[in-house]
Amino acid sequence: MEDKDLVMFDGPIPGSSLTGELGAEAHERPPEINDPADAYEDLARRMSIPEAFERIAVAAEIGTPVELIARAMVFSGWASGKYSFDVQYLIYGPFFELLMKMLDGAGVEYVALAKRKEDKRLDKALEELQKQRDKIKELTGETDEVEEEEPEELEETSDVPKRGGLMGGEE
């Protein structure tokens, strides 16, 4: 067997995470901070330490997208057991905005969002769908023209409403 064939087996055994002691990881224990506002303030306080902000500014200046810096910082708080997984998602947006404001205030030029690869599968699927619709129309003889229907003539009614319903009957 070649070394490249062994690579696919170089990983954790499925289910091995279920065999460890519960609570061994920081994120498996109750979080230190439960309130999203408190978690945000703690993260903002840690980021505003001059040495920490200097590292963030350098990373942003060399082209690391601020989105990725913010995600890493928020994720590290969850991984270290500071706050829960849902609080992580709640504070990400406001923290991302704060980070950009602080970088703007420091005069640091940065890239806000990471570049994403364009997914053209949806466009291809829509083109295929249109081709299928066109084939169906061709086979059935349907057209895109909307036929106007003549309005139905209304029956003449008397001024006295008819009685109906469960207990009503015709008189």
DSSP file (Angstrom, degrees, kcal/mol; ACC not computed):
  #  RESIDUE AA STRUCTURE BP1 BP2  ACC     N-H-->O    O-->H-N    N-H-->O    O-->H-N    TCO  KAPPA ALPHA  PHI   PSI    X-CA   Y-CA   Z-CA
    1    1 A M              0   0    0      0, 0.0     2,-0.1     0, 0.0     5,-0.0   0.000 360.0 360.0 360.0 136.9    0.0    0.0    0.0
    2    2 A E    >>  -     0   0    0      1,-0.1     4,-0.9     4,-0.0     3,-0.7  -0.397 360.0-113.4 -81.9 161.3    1.3    3.4   -0.9
    3    3 A D  H >> S+     0   0    0      1,-0.2     4,-0.8     2,-0.2     3,-0.6   0.850 115.7  59.0 -62.2 -35.6    1.6    6.3    1.6
    4    4 A K  H 34 S+     0   0    0      1,-0.2     4,-0.5     2,-0.2     3,-0.3   0.794 100.7  56.7 -67.4 -25.0   -1.0    8.4   -0.2
    5    5 A D  H <4 S+     0   0    0     -3,-0.7     3,-0.5     1,-0.2    -1,-0.2   0.791 102.0  56.4 -72.7 -26.8   -3.5    5.5    0.4
    6    6 A L  H X< S+     0   0    0     -4,-0.9     3,-1.4    -3,-0.6     4,-0.3   0.715  88.7  76.9 -76.0 -20.5   -2.9    5.7    4.1
    7    7 A V  G >< S+     0   0    0     -4,-0.8     3,-1.6    -3,-0.3    -1,-0.2   0.869  87.0  58.8 -59.4 -37.9   -3.8    9.4    4.2
    8    8 A M  G 3  S+     0   0    0     -4,-0.5    -1,-0.3    -3,-0.5    -2,-0.2   0.718 107.5  47.6 -67.7 -17.2   -7.5    8.6    4.0
    9    9 A F  G <  S+     0   0    0     -3,-1.4     2,-1.6    -4,-0.2    -1,-0.3   0.390  84.4 101.8 -99.3   2.5   -7.2    6.6    7.2
   10   10 A D    <   +     0   0    0     -3,-1.6    -1,-0.1    -4,-0.3    -3,-0.0  -0.614  66.4  76.9 -88.7  79.9   -5.3    9.3    9.0
   11   11 A G  S    S-     0   0    0     -2,-1.6     2,-0.0     3,-0.0    -3,-0.0  -0.961  88.5 -57.7-168.1 176.9   -8.0   10.7   11.2
   12   12 A P        -     0   0    0      0, 0.0     3,-0.0     0, 0.0     5,-0.0  -0.343  56.3-105.7 -69.6 151.4  -10.1   10.1   14.3
   13   13 A I    >   -     0   0    0      1,-0.1     3,-2.5     2,-0.0     4,-0.3  -0.605  46.2 -99.7 -73.6 131.7  -12.0    6.9   14.6
   14   14 A P  T 3  S+     0   0    0      0, 0.0    -1,-0.1     0, 0.0    -3,-0.0  -0.295 109.3  17.4 -55.3 131.0  -15.7    7.6   14.1
   15   15 A G  T >  S+     0   0    0     -3,-0.0     3,-1.5     1,-0.0     4,-0.3   0.363  86.8 119.4  89.4  -4.6  -17.4    7.8   17.5
   16   16 A S  G X   +     0   0    0     -3,-2.5     3,-1.3     1,-0.3     4,-0.5   0.793  67.5  63.9 -65.5 -25.6  -14.2    8.2   19.4
   17   17 A S  G 3  S+     0   0    0     -4,-0.3     3,-0.3     1,-0.3    -1,-0.3   0.716  97.6  57.5 -69.0 -17.6  -15.4   11.6   20.7
   18   18 A L  G <  S+     0   0    0     -3,-1.5    -1,-0.3     1,-0.2    -2,-0.2   0.509  97.0  62.4 -88.8  -4.9  -18.2    9.8   22.5
   19   19 A T  S <  S+     0   0    0     -3,-1.3    -1,-0.2    -4,-0.3    -2,-0.2   0.581  85.0  91.3 -97.4 -10.5  -15.7    7.6   24.5
   20   20 A G  S    S-     0   0    0     -4,-0.5     2,-0.3    -3,-0.3     3,-0.0  -0.278  92.7 -79.5 -80.0 169.5  -14.0   10.4   26.4
   21   21 A E    >   -     0   0    0      1,-0.1     3,-1.7     2,-0.1     4,-0.3  -0.513  50.1-113.6 -69.4 130.1  -15.0   11.7   29.8
   22   22 A L  T 3  S+     0   0    0     -2,-0.3    -1,-0.1     1,-0.3    -4,-0.0  -0.475 102.5  25.1 -66.1 129.0  -17.9   14.1   29.6
   23   23 A G  T 3  S+     0   0    0     -2,-0.2    -1,-0.3     6,-0.1     6,-0.1   0.457  83.2 118.2  95.3   2.9  -16.7   17.6   30.5
   24   24 A A    <   +     0   0    0     -3,-1.7     2,-0.2     4,-0.1    -2,-0.1   0.845  66.2  65.0 -70.1 -32.5  -13.1   17.0   29.6
   25   25 A E  S >  S-     0   0    0     -4,-0.3     3,-1.4     1,-0.1     4,-0.4  -0.636  88.9-124.2 -90.5 150.0  -13.3   19.8   27.0
   26   26 A A  G >  S+     0   0    0     53,-0.3     3,-1.2     1,-0.3    54,-0.1   0.871 110.4  54.5 -61.4 -38.3  -13.9   23.4   28.0
   27   27 A H  G 3  S+     0   0    0     52,-0.4    -1,-0.3     1,-0.2    58,-0.2   0.547  99.1  63.9 -77.0  -4.1  -16.9   23.8   25.7
   28   28 A E  G <  S+     0   0    0     -3,-1.4    -1,-0.2     2,-0.1    -2,-0.2   0.539  94.0  73.2 -92.0  -8.0  -18.6   20.7   27.4
   29   29 A R  S <  S-     0   0    0     -3,-1.2     3,-0.1    -4,-0.4    -6,-0.1  -0.600 104.4 -78.1 -98.1 163.3  -18.7   22.5   30.8
   30   30 A P        -     0   0    0      0, 0.0    -1,-0.1     0, 0.0    -2,-0.1  -0.362  59.0-106.5 -59.4 139.7  -21.1   25.3   31.7
   31   31 A P        -     0   0    0      0, 0.0    51,-0.2     0, 0.0    52,-0.2  -0.269  11.8-131.4 -69.7 155.3  -19.9   28.6   30.2
   32   32 A E  S    S+     0   0    0     49,-1.8     2,-0.5     1,-0.2    51,-0.2   0.860  97.2  40.2 -70.1 -36.3  -18.3   31.3   32.4
   33   33 A I        +     0   0    0     49,-3.2    51,-0.5    48,-0.2    -1,-0.2  -0.963  57.2 173.5-120.4 127.1  -20.5   34.0   30.9
   34   34 A N        +     0   0    0     -2,-0.5    -1,-0.1    49,-0.1    50,-0.1   0.737  59.4  80.4-101.0 -28.3  -24.2   33.4   30.0
   35   35 A D     >  -     0   0    0      1,-0.1     4,-2.3    48,-0.0     5,-0.2  -0.689  69.1-145.6 -86.7 126.0  -25.3   36.9   29.0
   36   36 A P  H  > S+     0   0    0      0, 0.0     4,-2.5     0, 0.0     5,-0.2   0.860 100.7  54.9 -57.7 -35.9  -24.4   37.8   25.3
   37   37 A A  H  > S+     0   0    0      2,-0.2     4,-2.3     1,-0.2     5,-0.1   0.908 109.6  46.3 -64.6 -41.2  -23.9   41.5   26.4
   38   38 A D  H  > S+     0   0    0      2,-0.2     4,-2.3     1,-0.2    -1,-0.2   0.889 112.1  50.9 -67.5 -38.5  -21.4   40.4   29.0
   39   39 A A  H  X S+     0   0    0     -4,-2.3     4,-2.3     2,-0.2    -2,-0.2   0.910 110.6  49.3 -64.6 -42.0  -19.6   38.1   26.6
   40   40 A Y  H  X S+     0   0    0     -4,-2.5     4,-2.8     2,-0.2    -2,-0.2   0.928 111.5  48.8 -62.3 -45.8  -19.4   41.0   24.1
   41   41 A E  H  X S+     0   0    0     -4,-2.3     4,-2.4     1,-0.2    -2,-0.2   0.885 110.9  50.6 -62.7 -39.4  -18.0   43.4   26.7
   42   42 A D  H  X S+     0   0    0     -4,-2.3     4,-2.3     2,-0.2    -1,-0.2   0.919 112.9  45.6 -64.7 -43.6  -15.4   40.8   27.8
   43   43 A L  H  X S+     0   0    0     -4,-2.3     4,-2.0     2,-0.2    -2,-0.2   0.908 113.6  49.1 -66.6 -42.1  -14.3   40.2   24.2
   44   44 A A  H  X S+     0   0    0     -4,-2.8     4,-1.7     2,-0.2    -2,-0.2   0.886 110.6  51.3 -64.5 -39.0  -14.2   44.0   23.5
   45   45 A R  H  < S+     0   0    0     -4,-2.4     4,-0.4     1,-0.2    -2,-0.2   0.923 111.3  47.0 -63.5 -44.7  -12.2   44.6   26.7
   46   46 A R  H >< S+     0   0    0     -4,-2.3     3,-0.7     1,-0.2    -2,-0.2   0.856 112.4  50.5 -66.6 -33.5   -9.6   41.9   25.8
   47   47 A M  H 3< S+     0   0    0     -4,-2.0    -1,-0.2     1,-0.2    -2,-0.2   0.812 102.2  61.2 -73.4 -29.6   -9.4   43.2   22.2
   48   48 A S  T 3< S+     0   0    0     -4,-1.7    -1,-0.2    -5,-0.2    -2,-0.2   0.515  72.7 113.6 -80.0  -3.3   -8.8   46.8   23.5
   49   49 A I  S <> S-     0   0    0     -3,-0.7     4,-2.8    -4,-0.4     3,-0.4  -0.551  77.1-125.6 -63.8 128.6   -5.6   45.8   25.3
   50   50 A P  H  > S+     0   0    0      0, 0.0     4,-2.2     0, 0.0     5,-0.1   0.840 106.8  48.3 -51.5 -42.5   -2.9   47.7   23.3
   51   51 A E  H  > S+     0   0    0      2,-0.2     4,-1.6     1,-0.2     5,-0.1   0.907 114.3  46.6 -66.0 -40.5   -0.7   44.6   22.6
   52   52 A A  H  > S+     0   0    0     -3,-0.4     4,-2.0     2,-0.2    -1,-0.2   0.923 113.4  47.7 -67.3 -44.4   -3.8   42.6   21.4
   53   53 A F  H  X S+     0   0    0     -4,-2.8     4,-3.0     1,-0.2    -1,-0.2   0.870 107.5  57.0 -66.3 -34.4   -5.1   45.4   19.2
   54   54 A E  H  X S+     0   0    0     -4,-2.2     4,-2.3    -5,-0.3    -1,-0.2   0.910 107.4  48.2 -62.2 -40.9   -1.6   45.9   17.7
   55   55 A R  H  X S+     0   0    0     -4,-1.6     4,-2.3     2,-0.2    -1,-0.2   0.901 112.5  48.8 -64.1 -41.1   -1.6   42.2   16.6
   56   56 A I  H  X S+     0   0    0     -4,-2.0     4,-2.5     2,-0.2    -2,-0.2   0.925 111.1  50.0 -64.3 -44.4   -5.0   42.6   15.1
   57   57 A A  H  X S+     0   0    0     -4,-3.0     4,-2.4     1,-0.2    -2,-0.2   0.892 110.8  49.2 -63.0 -40.8   -4.0   45.8   13.3
   58   58 A V  H  X S+     0   0    0     -4,-2.3     4,-1.9     2,-0.2    -1,-0.2   0.927 111.4  49.3 -64.2 -44.3   -0.9   44.1   11.9
   59   59 A A  H  <>S+     0   0    0     -4,-2.3     5,-2.2     1,-0.2     4,-0.2   0.907 114.0  45.8 -61.3 -41.8   -3.0   41.1   10.7
   60   60 A A  H ><5S+     0   0    0     -4,-2.5     3,-1.1     1,-0.2    51,-0.4   0.881 110.4  54.1 -68.2 -37.8   -5.5   43.4    9.1
   61   61 A E  H 3<5S+     0   0    0     -4,-2.4    -1,-0.2     1,-0.3    -2,-0.2   0.822 103.9  54.4 -68.6 -31.5   -2.8   45.6    7.5
   62   62 A I  T 3<5S-     0   0    0     -4,-1.9    -1,-0.3    -5,-0.2    -2,-0.2   0.467 129.6 -91.8 -84.2   1.1   -1.1   42.6    5.8
   63   63 A G  T < 5S+     0   0    0     -3,-1.1    -3,-0.2     1,-0.3    -2,-0.1   0.485  73.9 146.2 109.5   3.4   -4.4   41.6    4.2
   64   64 A T      < -     0   0    0     -5,-2.2    47,-0.4    -6,-0.2    -1,-0.3  -0.614  57.6-111.8 -70.9 123.8   -6.1   39.2    6.5
   65   65 A P    >>  -     0   0    0      0, 0.0     4,-1.7     0, 0.0     3,-0.7  -0.311  13.9-133.5 -59.8 136.9   -9.9   39.8    6.2
   66   66 A V  H 3> S+     0   0    0     45,-2.9     4,-2.9     1,-0.3     5,-0.2   0.826 105.0  65.2 -60.3 -32.4  -11.4   41.4    9.3
   67   67 A E  H 3> S+     0   0    0     45,-2.0     4,-2.3    44,-0.3    -1,-0.3   0.918 104.3  44.4 -55.5 -45.2  -14.2   38.8    9.0
   68   68 A L  H <> S+     0   0    0     -3,-0.7     4,-2.3     2,-0.2    -1,-0.2   0.861 111.9  52.0 -71.6 -35.8  -11.7   36.0    9.7
   69   69 A I  H  X S+     0   0    0     -4,-1.7     4,-2.2     2,-0.2    -2,-0.2   0.943 112.6  45.9 -63.2 -46.9  -10.0   37.8   12.5
   70   70 A A  H  X S+     0   0    0     -4,-2.9     4,-2.6     1,-0.2     5,-0.3   0.915 112.3  50.5 -63.9 -43.5  -13.4   38.4   14.2
   71   71 A R  H  X S+     0   0    0     -4,-2.3     4,-2.7    -5,-0.2    -1,-0.2   0.916 110.7  49.6 -61.0 -42.6  -14.5   34.8   13.7
   72   72 A A  H  X S+     0   0    0     -4,-2.3     4,-2.2     2,-0.2    -1,-0.2   0.912 112.6  46.8 -63.3 -42.3  -11.3   33.4   15.1
   73   73 A M  H  X S+     0   0    0     -4,-2.2     4,-1.3     2,-0.2    -2,-0.2   0.915 114.9  45.1 -67.7 -42.6  -11.5   35.6   18.2
   74   74 A V  H  X S+     0   0    0     -4,-2.6     4,-1.4     1,-0.2    -2,-0.2   0.903 113.4  51.2 -67.5 -40.3  -15.2   34.8   18.9
   75   75 A F  H  X S+     0   0    0     -4,-2.7     4,-2.9    -5,-0.3     5,-0.2   0.891 104.5  56.9 -63.4 -39.7  -14.6   31.1   18.3
   76   76 A S  H  X S+     0   0    0     -4,-2.2     4,-1.9     1,-0.2    -1,-0.2   0.851 102.7  55.5 -63.7 -32.5  -11.6   31.1   20.7
   77   77 A G  H  <>S+     0   0    0     -4,-1.3     5,-2.5     2,-0.2     6,-0.8   0.895 111.4  43.5 -64.8 -39.3  -13.9   32.4   23.4
   78   78 A W  H ><5S+     0   0    0     -4,-1.4     3,-1.6     4,-0.2    -2,-0.2   0.933 112.9  51.7 -68.9 -45.5  -16.3   29.5   22.9
   79   79 A A  H 3<5S+     0   0    0     -4,-2.9   -52,-0.4     1,-0.3   -53,-0.3   0.813 109.2  50.4 -63.2 -30.7  -13.5   26.9   22.6
   80   80 A S  T 3<5S-     0   0    0     -4,-1.9    -1,-0.3    -5,-0.2    -2,-0.2   0.467 119.2-110.4 -87.9   0.1  -12.0   28.1   25.9
   81   81 A G  T < 5S+     0   0    0     -3,-1.6   -49,-1.8     2,-0.2    -3,-0.2   0.630  79.5 128.2  86.2  14.2  -15.4   27.8   27.7
   82   82 A K  S   <S-     0   0    0     -5,-2.5   -49,-3.2    -6,-0.2     2,-0.3   0.924  79.8  -4.1 -67.2 -44.0  -16.0   31.6   28.1
   83   83 A Y  S    S-     0   0    0     -6,-0.8    -2,-0.2   -51,-0.2    -1,-0.2  -0.919  82.4 -89.0-146.3 168.8  -19.5   31.4   26.6
   84   84 A S     >  -     0   0    0    -51,-0.5     4,-1.8    -2,-0.3    -5,-0.1  -0.196  39.8-103.4 -80.5 171.1  -21.8   29.0   24.8
   85   85 A F  H  > S+     0   0    0      1,-0.2     4,-1.3     2,-0.2     5,-0.1   0.879 120.2  49.1 -61.6 -42.2  -22.1   28.2   21.2
   86   86 A D  H  > S+     0   0    0      1,-0.2     4,-1.7     2,-0.2    -1,-0.2   0.861 108.1  53.4 -70.2 -34.4  -25.3   30.3   20.7
   87   87 A V  H  > S+     0   0    0      1,-0.2     4,-2.2     2,-0.2    -1,-0.2   0.870 102.4  60.9 -65.1 -35.5  -23.8   33.3   22.4
   88   88 A Q  H  X S+     0   0    0     -4,-1.8     4,-0.9     1,-0.2    -1,-0.2   0.923 107.6  43.3 -55.1 -46.1  -20.8   33.0   20.0
   89   89 A Y  H  X S+     0   0    0     -4,-1.3     4,-0.6     1,-0.2    -1,-0.2   0.838 111.6  54.7 -70.9 -32.7  -23.2   33.5   17.1
   90   90 A L  H  < S+     0   0    0     -4,-1.7    -1,-0.2     1,-0.2    -2,-0.2   0.851 113.0  40.3 -70.3 -34.1  -25.1   36.3   18.8
   91   91 A I  H  X S+     0   0    0     -4,-2.2     4,-2.2     1,-0.2     5,-0.2   0.600  93.8  83.9 -92.8 -10.2  -22.0   38.4   19.5
   92   92 A Y  H  X S+     0   0    0     -4,-0.9     4,-2.7    -5,-0.2     5,-0.2   0.943  90.2  47.8 -59.9 -50.6  -20.2   37.9   16.2
   93   93 A G  H  X S+     0   0    0     -4,-0.6     4,-2.1     1,-0.2    -1,-0.2   0.942 115.4  42.4 -58.7 -54.1  -22.0   40.6   14.2
   94   94 A P  H  > S+     0   0    0      0, 0.0     4,-2.2     0, 0.0    -1,-0.2   0.877 115.6  50.9 -61.9 -35.9  -21.6   43.4   16.8
   95   95 A F  H  X S+     0   0    0     -4,-2.2     4,-2.6     2,-0.2    -2,-0.2   0.899 107.5  52.9 -68.3 -39.3  -18.0   42.4   17.5
   96   96 A F  H  X S+     0   0    0     -4,-2.7     4,-1.9    -5,-0.2    -1,-0.2   0.917 111.1  47.1 -59.4 -44.9  -17.2   42.4   13.7
   97   97 A E  H  X S+     0   0    0     -4,-2.1     4,-2.3     2,-0.2    -2,-0.2   0.903 111.6  50.7 -64.7 -41.8  -18.6   46.0   13.5
   98   98 A L  H  X S+     0   0    0     -4,-2.2     4,-2.5     1,-0.2    -2,-0.2   0.913 108.5  52.3 -61.8 -42.7  -16.7   47.1   16.6
   99   99 A L  H  X S+     0   0    0     -4,-2.6     4,-2.1     1,-0.2    -1,-0.2   0.903 110.1  47.8 -61.5 -42.0  -13.4   45.7   15.2
  100  100 A M  H  X S+     0   0    0     -4,-1.9     4,-2.5     2,-0.2    -1,-0.2   0.899 111.2  51.1 -66.4 -40.2  -13.9   47.6   11.9
  101  101 A K  H  X S+     0   0    0     -4,-2.3     4,-2.5     2,-0.2    -2,-0.2   0.901 110.7  48.8 -63.4 -40.3  -14.7   50.9   13.8
  102  102 A M  H  X S+     0   0    0     -4,-2.5     4,-1.5     2,-0.2    -1,-0.2   0.897 112.0  48.2 -67.1 -39.3  -11.5   50.5   15.9
  103  103 A L  H  <>S+     0   0    0     -4,-2.1     5,-2.6     2,-0.2     4,-0.5   0.890 111.7  50.3 -67.5 -38.5   -9.4   49.8   12.8
  104  104 A D  H ><5S+     0   0    0     -4,-2.5     3,-1.2     1,-0.2    -2,-0.2   0.926 109.5  51.5 -61.5 -44.6  -10.9   52.8   11.1
  105  105 A G  H 3<5S+     0   0    0     -4,-2.5    -1,-0.2     1,-0.3    -2,-0.2   0.813 110.0  49.0 -62.4 -31.3  -10.2   54.9   14.2
  106  106 A A  T 3<5S-     0   0    0     -4,-1.5    -1,-0.3    -5,-0.1    -2,-0.2   0.497 114.6-117.9 -87.0  -3.8   -6.6   53.8   14.1
  107  107 A G  T < 5 +     0   0    0     -3,-1.2     2,-0.5    -4,-0.5    -3,-0.2   0.753  59.7 154.2  75.1  24.9   -6.3   54.6   10.4
  108  108 A V      < -     0   0    0     -5,-2.6     2,-0.4    -6,-0.1    -1,-0.2  -0.733  40.0-137.7 -89.1 129.5   -5.6   51.0    9.4
  109  109 A E        +     0   0    0     -2,-0.5     2,-0.3   -52,-0.0   -46,-0.2  -0.715  37.1 166.7 -83.3 136.1   -6.5   50.0    5.9
  110  110 A Y        -     0   0    0     -2,-0.4     2,-0.6   -48,-0.1   -49,-0.1  -0.925  42.8-114.9-146.2 166.4   -8.1   46.6    5.9
  111  111 A V        -     0   0    0    -47,-0.4   -45,-2.9   -51,-0.4   -44,-0.3  -0.944  26.4-162.8-103.6 120.9  -10.1   44.0    3.9
  112  112 A A        +     0   0    0     -2,-0.6   -45,-2.0   -47,-0.2     2,-0.3   0.967  66.6  30.1 -72.7 -53.1  -13.5   43.6    5.5
  113  113 A L  S    S-     0   0    0    -47,-0.2     2,-0.2   -46,-0.1    -1,-0.1  -0.821  80.4-114.3-114.8 147.8  -14.8   40.3    4.0
  114  114 A A        -     0   0    0     -2,-0.3     2,-0.2   -49,-0.1   -50,-0.0  -0.491  39.7-105.5 -73.5 144.9  -13.0   37.2    2.8
  115  115 A K        -     0   0    0     -2,-0.2     2,-0.4     1,-0.0    -1,-0.1  -0.489  36.8-151.9 -70.6 140.6  -13.3   36.5   -1.0
  116  116 A R        -     0   0    0     -2,-0.2     2,-0.3    -3,-0.0    -1,-0.0  -0.909  18.0-111.6-117.6 144.6  -15.6   33.7   -1.7
  117  117 A K        -     0   0    0     -2,-0.4     2,-0.3     1,-0.1     0, 0.0  -0.537  39.1-114.3 -71.9 133.4  -15.5   31.4   -4.7
  118  118 A E        -     0   0    0     -2,-0.3     2,-0.7     1,-0.1    -1,-0.1  -0.523  22.5-144.0 -73.6 131.4  -18.4   31.9   -7.0
  119  119 A D        +     0   0    0     -2,-0.3     3,-0.4     1,-0.1     4,-0.3  -0.861  21.2 176.5 -99.4 111.3  -20.8   29.0   -7.1
  120  120 A K     >  +     0   0    0     -2,-0.7     4,-2.0     1,-0.2     5,-0.2   0.344  56.4  96.2 -96.4   5.7  -22.2   28.6  -10.6
  121  121 A R  H  > S+     0   0    0      1,-0.2     4,-2.5     2,-0.2    -1,-0.2   0.879  82.0  53.0 -64.6 -37.3  -24.2   25.5   -9.9
  122  122 A L  H  > S+     0   0    0     -3,-0.4     4,-2.4     2,-0.2    -1,-0.2   0.924 108.4  49.7 -64.8 -43.8  -27.4   27.5   -9.3
  123  123 A D  H  > S+     0   0    0     -4,-0.3     4,-2.0     1,-0.2    -1,-0.2   0.915 112.4  48.0 -60.2 -43.1  -27.1   29.3  -12.7
  124  124 A K  H  X S+     0   0    0     -4,-2.0     4,-2.3     1,-0.2    -1,-0.2   0.906 111.0  50.9 -64.2 -41.8  -26.5   26.0  -14.5
  125  125 A A  H  X S+     0   0    0     -4,-2.5     4,-2.3     1,-0.2    -2,-0.2   0.896 109.7  49.9 -64.2 -40.1  -29.5   24.4  -12.7
  126  126 A L  H  X S+     0   0    0     -4,-2.4     4,-2.2     2,-0.2    -1,-0.2   0.879 109.8  51.3 -66.6 -37.3  -31.8   27.3  -13.7
  127  127 A E  H  X S+     0   0    0     -4,-2.0     4,-2.1     2,-0.2    -2,-0.2   0.923 111.0  47.9 -63.8 -44.0  -30.7   27.0  -17.3
  128  128 A E  H  X S+     0   0    0     -4,-2.3     4,-2.3     1,-0.2    -2,-0.2   0.890 110.2  52.6 -63.0 -40.0  -31.4   23.3  -17.3
  129  129 A L  H  X S+     0   0    0     -4,-2.3     4,-2.4     1,-0.2    -1,-0.2   0.915 109.0  49.3 -62.5 -43.1  -34.8   23.9  -15.8
  130  130 A Q  H  X S+     0   0    0     -4,-2.2     4,-2.5     2,-0.2    -1,-0.2   0.891 109.6  52.1 -64.1 -39.3  -35.7   26.5  -18.5
  131  131 A K  H  X S+     0   0    0     -4,-2.1     4,-2.2     2,-0.2    -1,-0.2   0.916 110.1  49.0 -61.9 -42.8  -34.6   24.0  -21.2
  132  132 A Q  H  X S+     0   0    0     -4,-2.3     4,-2.3     2,-0.2    -2,-0.2   0.907 110.8  49.8 -64.1 -41.5  -36.9   21.4  -19.7
  133  133 A R  H  X S+     0   0    0     -4,-2.4     4,-2.5     1,-0.2    -1,-0.2   0.913 110.1  50.9 -62.8 -41.9  -39.8   23.8  -19.5
  134  134 A D  H  X S+     0   0    0     -4,-2.5     4,-2.1     1,-0.2    -2,-0.2   0.899 109.9  49.9 -62.8 -40.4  -39.2   24.8  -23.2
  135  135 A K  H  X S+     0   0    0     -4,-2.2     4,-2.4     2,-0.2    -1,-0.2   0.907 110.6  49.9 -63.8 -42.1  -39.2   21.1  -24.2
  136  136 A I  H  X S+     0   0    0     -4,-2.3     4,-2.3     1,-0.2     6,-0.3   0.914 111.2  48.6 -64.0 -42.5  -42.5   20.5  -22.3
  137  137 A K  H  X>S+     0   0    0     -4,-2.5     4,-1.6     1,-0.2     5,-0.9   0.890 111.5  50.5 -63.9 -38.8  -44.1   23.5  -24.0
  138  138 A E  H  <5S+     0   0    0     -4,-2.1    -2,-0.2     1,-0.2    -1,-0.2   0.901 113.4  44.7 -66.0 -41.3  -42.9   22.3  -27.4
  139  139 A L  H  <5S+     0   0    0     -4,-2.4    -2,-0.2     1,-0.2    -1,-0.2   0.850 120.3  39.3 -72.9 -35.0  -44.3   18.8  -26.8
  140  140 A T  H  <5S-     0   0    0     -4,-2.3    -2,-0.2    -5,-0.2    -1,-0.2   0.615 105.0-123.6 -91.9 -13.1  -47.6   19.9  -25.4
  141  141 A G  T  <5 +     0   0    0     -4,-1.6    -3,-0.2     1,-0.2    -4,-0.1   0.650  55.5 154.8  80.7  14.5  -48.1   22.8  -27.8
  142  142 A E      < -     0   0    0     -5,-0.9     2,-0.3    -6,-0.3    -1,-0.2  -0.382  26.1-156.5 -72.2 153.8  -48.5   25.3  -25.0
  143  143 A T        -     0   0    0      2,-0.2    -1,-0.0    -2,-0.1    -5,-0.0  -0.847  25.9-122.9-125.5 165.9  -47.6   28.9  -25.6
  144  144 A D  S    S+     0   0    0     -2,-0.3     2,-0.2     2,-0.1    -2,-0.0   0.564  78.6 109.7 -83.0  -9.0  -46.6   31.8  -23.3
  145  145 A E        -     0   0    0      1,-0.1     2,-0.6     0, 0.0    -2,-0.2  -0.458  67.6-133.9 -71.8 138.6  -49.5   33.9  -24.5
  146  146 A V        -     0   0    0     -2,-0.2     2,-0.4     0, 0.0    -1,-0.1  -0.824  16.5-138.4 -94.7 122.6  -52.2   34.4  -21.9
  147  147 A E        -     0   0    0     -2,-0.6     2,-0.5     1,-0.0     0, 0.0  -0.652  14.2-132.4 -82.6 133.6  -55.7   33.9  -23.3
  148  148 A E        -     0   0    0     -2,-0.4     2,-0.3     1,-0.0    -1,-0.0  -0.725  18.4-147.4 -87.3 130.6  -58.2   36.4  -22.2
  149  149 A E        -     0   0    0     -2,-0.5     3,-0.0     1,-0.0    -1,-0.0  -0.729  18.6-114.5 -96.1 145.8  -61.5   34.9  -21.1
  150  150 A E        -     0   0    0     -2,-0.3     2,-0.1     1,-0.1    -1,-0.0  -0.597  39.0-106.9 -76.2 138.0  -64.8   36.6  -21.5
  151  151 A P        -     0   0    0      0, 0.0     2,-0.1     0, 0.0    -1,-0.1  -0.373  34.8-112.8 -66.7 142.3  -66.4   37.6  -18.2
  152  152 A E        -     0   0    0      1,-0.1     2,-0.3    -2,-0.1    -3,-0.0  -0.463  30.4-112.8 -73.4 145.3  -69.3   35.5  -17.2
  153  153 A E        -     0   0    0     -2,-0.1     2,-0.2     1,-0.1    -1,-0.1  -0.634  31.5-124.9 -80.2 136.4  -72.7   37.3  -17.1
  154  154 A L        -     0   0    0     -2,-0.3     2,-0.1     1,-0.1    -1,-0.1  -0.563  21.3-117.1 -83.2 142.4  -74.1   37.6  -13.7
  155  155 A E        -     0   0    0     -2,-0.2     2,-0.3     1,-0.1    -1,-0.1  -0.469  32.8-106.6 -74.1 148.2  -77.5   36.3  -12.9
  156  156 A E        -     0   0    0     -2,-0.1     2,-0.3     1,-0.0    -1,-0.1  -0.588  40.2-162.1 -75.3 136.3  -80.1   38.8  -11.9
  157  157 A T        -     0   0    0     -2,-0.3     2,-0.1    -3,-0.0    -3,-0.0  -0.853  16.0-116.6-119.4 154.9  -80.9   38.6   -8.2
  158  158 A S        -     0   0    0     -2,-0.3     4,-0.1     2,-0.2    -1,-0.0  -0.418  27.9-113.5 -83.4 166.3  -83.8   39.9   -6.2
  159  159 A D  S    S+     0   0    0     -2,-0.1    -1,-0.1     2,-0.1    -2,-0.0   0.698  96.7  83.4 -73.1 -19.5  -83.4   42.5   -3.5
  160  160 A V  S    S-     0   0    0      1,-0.0    -2,-0.2     0, 0.0     2,-0.1  -0.756  82.4-130.5 -90.1 121.9  -84.3   40.0   -0.8
  161  161 A P        -     0   0    0      0, 0.0     2,-0.2     0, 0.0    -2,-0.1  -0.419  22.9-114.8 -70.3 146.1  -81.4   37.8    0.3
  162  162 A K        -     0   0    0     -4,-0.1     2,-0.4    -2,-0.1     8,-0.1  -0.537  26.0-123.5 -78.1 146.2  -81.9   34.1    0.4
  163  163 A R        +     0   0    0      6,-0.2     2,-0.2    -2,-0.2    -1,-0.1  -0.717  46.2 147.2 -88.8 139.6  -81.8   32.5    3.8
  164  164 A G        +     0   0    0     -2,-0.4     4,-0.4     6,-0.0     3,-0.2  -0.729  12.0  91.3-149.2-161.9  -79.3   29.7    4.1
  165  165 A G  S    S-     0   0    0     -2,-0.2    -2,-0.0     1,-0.2     0, 0.0  -0.460  90.9 -44.0  95.7-169.8  -77.0   28.1    6.6
  166  166 A L  S    S+     0   0    0      1,-0.2    -1,-0.2    -2,-0.2     0, 0.0   0.907 138.9  26.0 -66.3 -45.8  -77.6   25.2    8.9
  167  167 A M  S    S+     0   0    0     -3,-0.2    -1,-0.2     2,-0.0    -2,-0.1   0.563 104.6  93.9 -98.6  -9.8  -81.0   26.2   10.2
  168  168 A G        +     0   0    0     -4,-0.4     2,-0.3    -6,-0.0    -3,-0.1  -0.415  48.2 176.0 -83.5 159.6  -82.2   28.3    7.3
  169  169 A G        -     0   0    0     -5,-0.1    -6,-0.2    -2,-0.1     2,-0.2  -0.954  39.4 -80.3-151.3 168.6  -84.3   27.0    4.5
  170  170 A E              0   0    0     -2,-0.3    -6,-0.0     1,-0.1    -8,-0.0  -0.523 360.0 360.0 -75.1 142.7  -85.9   28.2    1.4
  171  171 A E              0   0    0     -2,-0.2    -1,-0.1    -8,-0.0    -9,-0.0   0.444 360.0 360.0 -95.8 360.0  -89.3   29.9    2.0
